[in-house]
Amino acid sequence: MKNKKRFILLAIIFCFIILLVNPIRDILKLILELTAGLAIILAPFPFILGLLRLLFIKEDQKFTLQLIIYSTIIFIIGVSTCGTFNLI
């Protein structure tokens, strides 16, 4: 229990340091925005592959639907993350 309290206190202090020190916050924001941008660029490829599999390959439909759904979710998360960070 004592280690858990220390960990929570350390996490809170770390969050305050990140939020208060502007260069660290800008670097983290840039890294997250680049990751989200990469997700936006790469997400349409599995989506198109999933659509082509859905149309032309009739076996393993579960994997095909997962491919389409997950790539759509990744695209939505990437767009919303980039939009949020551009507003901040």
Helices and strands as residue ranges (DSSP letters): H 2-20, H 22-42, H 44-56, H 61-87
